[in-house]
Amino acid sequence: MIGPLSLIVMLLIIFLGGGLWVGFSLLAIGIISLETFKNIKVDRFLAGDIWGTATAIELVTLPLFILMGEILYRTRLSENLFSGLSPFVRRLPGRLLHVNILGCTLFAAVSGSSAATTATVGRITINEMRSRGYADKLILGSLAGAGTIGFLIPPSIPLIIYGVLAEVSILDLFIAGIIPGLVLAFLFMFYIGALAIIQPAMTPAAEPSTSMLEKAHALSKLLPTVLLITFVVSSMYLGFASVTEAAAIGVLGAVILAVLERQFNISIMWSALQGTINTCAMIGLIITGALFLSKAMARLRIPSDVANFIDSLGLQPFTLIILLMCFYIALGCFLDGLSTIVMTLPVTLPLVVTAGFDPIWFGIFLIITIEMAQITPPIGFNLFVIKSLSGNSIANIAFAALPFCTIMVVLVLLLIFIPELATWLPQSAL
């Protein structure tokens, strides 16, 4: 007779491989597995579970941060990133390629979405840098890699989901993501600079340096966005506002900036609200389906059975975490990051906590590994975003993103050997 885990894996392959929406696939698999192996009223269990998931107070933060990013995405503030950053990087090795990294890092701090960050920065920088003679491989690769920083720099949508599921402080997760996010941005910039020195033909000749007056003018374009980021993050870090209150402040700040830029109108606000609803509906369906499947798996004792099996292997903590890294990288080739988190967390979190790892640290570790899922074929969502912006094939974009994916593996290894990268800042904030 087929076992519960074998049935779930088989149905996942059939449903997801057949193109059924992820949320509906997970709901259907949960229902079928419970009907097959448990004698319970699945309809009542499902209804109560969906209501409990949809009304979790922690999820209020999600639409607010998404709305803040949507408002900024549709105003001139996003366009100011390129003109504001370019004067400061023209003389660096790699020159304007660094705008992809810095622009994505800045926009990630007001968006929380990897796809939105990639789309916003990419629609501005790709054509601009192509017209100046930069190699497509570096333009698209740096954009693909830097776009994933939207998952790590607060406010991060996946970190909010992880915090709700793992029952840990979302604020602590936000603070823990700051240093690894900045380290990742630095590693990307270091790679671009080193490659530009080794292969100077990949970047055009140096442009004339800019005057202090031009830099001051460029800085004035960045100042509104930087002030909003600083205010939102510091209000949480200093304890003036909860995460939800900071999200509401961020929405108000985005509206005020749009008004000051004379970009605020009913059409922009309506588009931002529609974008927020679409994103929240997609995320909500995935969360609902995955949580229901997780609870169905718990009823079938799958997490505890898997945990007992792995525990019987007697793996050292380091070996366990390396295996989990490889597992999540492989899984990311076939599932999006949010689905990966909510489907696997009931099994993996107890394992790593039992092995002595901090759940806050594991949250950052997990986010970095699912960042790779955004740029690994065939499902990497950022690859599709860049394809629509650039017209290149998925294969070419994935090949261009490979060095940046390798850099993320390096960051994961740094996090394993230096866990303080993720734990020091939240501990010092206590």
LONUDO-564158 format. One line per 4 residues: number of its first residue (from 1); their letters; for each residue x, y, z of C-alpha. Coordinates in steps of 0.05 Angstrom, whole numbers. Each point is the difference from the previous one (the first is absolute). Layout:
! LONUDO-564158
NUM) a) X/Y/Z ~ ...
! end
This chain:
! LONUDO-564158
1) migp) 0/0/0 ~ 25/69/-18 ~ 21/43/61 ~ -23/71/16
5) lsli) 67/33/-19 ~ 5/-39/-65 ~ -71/20/-19 ~ 13/74/15
9) vmll) 65/0/-41 ~ -34/-35/-58 ~ -59/48/0 ~ 47/60/4
13) iifl) 35/-23/-63 ~ -66/-13/-36 ~ -35/64/20 ~ 57/50/-4
17) gggl) 28/-34/-62 ~ -69/5/-31 ~ -1/75/9 ~ -53/4/55
21) wvgf) 7/62/43 ~ 45/-11/60 ~ -52/19/52 ~ -54/-44/-29
25) slla) 50/-57/-8 ~ 19/2/73 ~ -72/4/23 ~ -20/-59/-43
29) igii) 59/-42/23 ~ -17/14/73 ~ -72/-20/-11 ~ 17/-64/-38
33) slet) 52/-22/51 ~ -47/11/59 ~ -58/-35/-35 ~ 45/-58/-16
37) fkni) 35/-11/66 ~ -43/34/54 ~ -72/-8/21 ~ -16/74/14
41) kvdr) -49/51/-27 ~ 47/33/-49 ~ -49/54/-21 ~ -6/28/72
45) flag) 74/-6/11 ~ 14/37/-65 ~ -50/56/14 ~ 27/13/69
49) diwg) 71/-2/-24 ~ -12/50/-57 ~ -35/48/47 ~ 56/-4/51
53) tata) 53/12/-53 ~ -35/58/-34 ~ -13/37/65 ~ 69/-6/32
57) ielv) 15/70/28 ~ 73/-4/-20 ~ -20/-2/-74 ~ -27/72/4
61) tlpl) 72/23/-11 ~ 3/-34/-68 ~ -49/42/-42 ~ 25/65/31
65) film) 73/-11/-20 ~ -22/-25/-68 ~ -43/63/-10 ~ 59/44/19
69) geil) 43/-33/-53 ~ -56/4/-52 ~ -8/75/10 ~ 74/13/-7
73) yrtr) 4/-47/-60 ~ -51/43/-37 ~ 30/68/13 ~ 62/39/-22
77) lsen) 35/-21/64 ~ 21/-66/-31 ~ 27/34/-62 ~ 43/46/44
81) lfsg) 41/-61/22 ~ 42/-2/-63 ~ 11/75/-7 ~ 14/6/74
85) lspf) 50/-57/5 ~ 37/3/-66 ~ 45/61/17 ~ 28/-36/60
89) vrrl) 21/-64/-36 ~ 27/25/-67 ~ 73/-4/21 ~ -5/-68/34
93) pgrl) 22/-64/-36 ~ -64/-25/-32 ~ -29/71/0 ~ -75/3/-12
97) lhvn) -9/-75/12 ~ 3/17/74 ~ -65/39/-9 ~ -35/-68/-7
101) ilgc) 27/-22/67 ~ -10/65/38 ~ -67/14/-33 ~ -27/-69/18
105) tlfa) 26/7/71 ~ -34/67/10 ~ -66/-20/-33 ~ 0/-66/39
109) avsg) -4/41/64 ~ -67/30/-22 ~ -28/-58/-40 ~ 10/-67/35
113) ssaa) -11/-36/-66 ~ 56/-29/-43 ~ -41/2/-64 ~ -22/72/11
117) ttat) 72/21/15 ~ 26/-35/-63 ~ -55/29/-44 ~ 7/71/27
121) vgri) 76/5/-7 ~ 4/-41/-64 ~ -49/42/-40 ~ 44/61/14
125) tine) 71/-29/-5 ~ -1/-53/-55 ~ -11/45/-60 ~ 41/56/31
129) mrsr) 62/-44/8 ~ -10/-36/-66 ~ 2/68/-35 ~ 66/15/34
133) gyad) 33/-65/-22 ~ 0/-44/62 ~ 1/-75/-11 ~ -69/-32/3
137) klil) 28/-57/42 ~ 19/47/57 ~ -61/44/-6 ~ -49/-58/5
141) gsla) 42/-41/49 ~ 9/57/49 ~ -74/18/-4 ~ -21/-72/12
145) gagt) 46/-8/60 ~ -14/68/31 ~ -75/-8/-9 ~ 0/-56/50
149) igfl) 23/48/55 ~ -74/19/4 ~ -10/-64/40 ~ 54/17/52
153) ipps) -1/75/12 ~ -59/20/45 ~ -58/5/-10 ~ 2/-69/-31
157) ipli) -65/-37/-18 ~ 32/-70/9 ~ 28/21/68 ~ -70/20/22
161) iygv) -27/-68/-22 ~ 57/-36/35 ~ -12/40/64 ~ -74/-19/0
165) laev) 13/-74/-13 ~ 60/-7/46 ~ -32/43/55 ~ 61/44/7
169) sild) 5/76/3 ~ -8/31/-69 ~ 38/62/25 ~ 59/-44/21
173) lfia) -1/-33/-69 ~ 0/68/-34 ~ 59/24/41 ~ 37/-66/-11
177) giip) -6/8/-75 ~ 34/67/-4 ~ 73/-21/6 ~ -5/-62/-45
181) glvl) -37/43/-52 ~ 54/53/0 ~ 55/-53/-2 ~ -33/-32/-60
185) aflf) -4/68/-36 ~ 74/11/16 ~ 19/-69/-27 ~ -38/14/-65
189) mfyi) 35/68/-8 ~ 68/-31/15 ~ -11/-53/-53 ~ -21/51/-52
193) gala) 59/45/16 ~ 50/-58/-3 ~ -29/-26/-65 ~ 3/70/-31
197) iiqp) 74/4/18 ~ 15/-69/-29 ~ -43/9/-62 ~ -4/75/-14
201) amtp) -34/-12/-68 ~ -64/-18/37 ~ -9/73/20 ~ 6/63/-43
205) aaep) 52/53/10 ~ -2/42/63 ~ -49/58/-2 ~ 20/70/22
209) stsm) -2/10/75 ~ -57/41/28 ~ 6/65/38 ~ -20/7/73
213) leka) -60/41/-23 ~ -24/-57/-45 ~ 9/-49/56 ~ -39/44/48
217) hals) -56/4/-51 ~ 1/-76/-9 ~ -1/-9/76 ~ -62/44/5
221) kllp) -36/-50/-45 ~ 18/-58/45 ~ -14/37/65 ~ -76/-11/3
225) tvll) 6/-75/-8 ~ 59/-5/48 ~ -38/40/52 ~ -61/-45/-6
229) itfv) 43/-63/7 ~ 37/29/60 ~ -64/22/34 ~ -36/-66/-9
233) vssm) 59/-44/21 ~ 22/44/58 ~ -71/5/28 ~ 0/-75/7
237) ylgf) 72/-6/24 ~ -6/54/53 ~ -67/-26/25 ~ -43/59/-19
241) asvt) -46/-43/-43 ~ -18/-73/-8 ~ 11/-34/-67 ~ -73/11/-19
245) eaaa) 2/73/22 ~ 65/11/-39 ~ -34/-30/-62 ~ -57/50/8
249) igvl) 50/57/8 ~ 35/-24/-63 ~ -65/3/-40 ~ -14/71/26
253) gavi) 72/20/-17 ~ -6/-28/-70 ~ -64/39/-12 ~ 31/64/27
257) lavl) 61/-9/-45 ~ -44/-13/-60 ~ -39/64/15 ~ 64/41/7
261) erqf) 25/-28/-67 ~ -67/19/-31 ~ -11/-72/-19 ~ -59/-15/44
265) nisi) -68/-10/-34 ~ -59/-47/1 ~ 27/-41/-58 ~ 66/-15/34
269) mwsa) -33/-16/67 ~ -51/-45/-34 ~ 56/-37/-37 ~ 40/-7/65
273) lqgt) -61/-28/36 ~ -14/-49/-56 ~ 73/-23/0 ~ -3/-9/75
277) intc) -64/-41/-4 ~ 27/-44/-55 ~ 65/-14/38 ~ -35/-12/66
281) amig) -51/-47/-33 ~ 57/-41/-31 ~ 39/-3/65 ~ -63/-14/41
285) liit) -19/-59/-44 ~ 69/-30/5 ~ 4/10/75 ~ -70/-30/11
289) galf) 15/-61/-43 ~ 69/-12/29 ~ -22/9/73 ~ -58/-47/-11
293) lska) 46/-52/-31 ~ 49/10/58 ~ -55/-13/51 ~ -23/-61/-40
297) marl) 72/-25/1 ~ 2/12/75 ~ -64/-41/9 ~ 33/-56/-39
301) rips) 63/6/43 ~ 45/12/-61 ~ 43/55/31 ~ 15/-40/63
305) dvan) 14/-64/-41 ~ 48/38/-45 ~ 33/33/60 ~ 9/-67/34
309) fids) 30/-30/-62 ~ 50/57/-9 ~ 16/-2/75 ~ 14/-75/-6
313) lglq) 54/16/-52 ~ 40/35/55 ~ 20/60/-44 ~ 44/54/27
317) pftl) -32/70/2 ~ 47/25/-55 ~ -16/-60/-45 ~ -75/10/12
321) iill) 1/74/-20 ~ 42/-14/-63 ~ -50/-54/-20 ~ -58/49/12
325) mcfy) 35/52/-43 ~ 6/-50/-57 ~ -72/-22/11 ~ -27/71/-4
329) ialg) 42/18/-61 ~ -26/-62/-36 ~ -72/13/21 ~ 6/72/-23
333) cfld) 8/-24/-71 ~ -72/-24/1 ~ -38/42/52 ~ -4/74/15
337) glst) 30/25/65 ~ -64/11/40 ~ -26/-70/-17 ~ 67/-29/20
341) ivmt) -2/35/68 ~ -71/-19/20 ~ 5/-72/-25 ~ 66/-19/31
345) lpvt) 3/40/64 ~ -42/-49/43 ~ 54/-52/-14 ~ 65/39/-3
349) lplv) -10/51/57 ~ -5/-53/56 ~ 62/-34/-29 ~ 44/61/1
353) vtag) -25/24/68 ~ 14/-70/29 ~ 70/4/-32 ~ 12/64/39
357) fdpi) -11/54/-53 ~ -35/66/16 ~ -68/5/-36 ~ 16/73/-17
361) wfgi) 66/-22/-32 ~ -35/-56/-37 ~ -51/50/-27 ~ 56/40/-33
365) flii) 34/-63/-24 ~ -65/-23/-31 ~ -14/66/-34 ~ 69/1/-33
369) tiem) -10/-70/-26 ~ -69/15/-29 ~ 29/64/-31 ~ 38/-47/-46
373) aqit) -67/-30/-21 ~ -17/68/-31 ~ 57/-7/-51 ~ 5/-76/-11
377) ppig) -36/-30/-60 ~ -52/-23/-17 ~ -45/34/52 ~ 44/60/21
381) fnlf) -50/58/-1 ~ 52/55/-7 ~ 23/-33/-64 ~ -69/9/-30
385) viks) -2/72/23 ~ 67/15/-33 ~ -21/-38/-62 ~ -60/45/-8
389) lsgn) 44/62/9 ~ 59/-20/-43 ~ -26/-49/-52 ~ 56/-50/15
393) sian) -13/-74/8 ~ -7/-31/69 ~ 62/-43/-13 ~ 43/61/-15
397) iafa) -25/38/61 ~ 10/-61/46 ~ 71/-8/-27 ~ 14/74/13
401) alpf) -28/-7/71 ~ 42/-62/17 ~ 60/38/30 ~ -48/40/45
405) ctim) -35/-64/22 ~ 69/-28/18 ~ 13/63/41 ~ -64/-15/39
409) vvlv) 27/-69/16 ~ 63/34/27 ~ -44/44/44 ~ -36/-61/27
413) llli) 67/-31/18 ~ 21/65/33 ~ -64/-1/40 ~ 14/-72/22
417) fipe) 71/16/23 ~ -16/69/27 ~ -72/-4/27 ~ 9/68/33
421) latw) -13/31/-69 ~ -73/-14/14 ~ -4/-4/75 ~ 43/58/26
425) lpqs) -45/59/-21 ~ -66/-27/29 ~ 35/-21/64 ~ 32/69/8
429) al) -67/33/-11 ~ -31/-36/60
! end
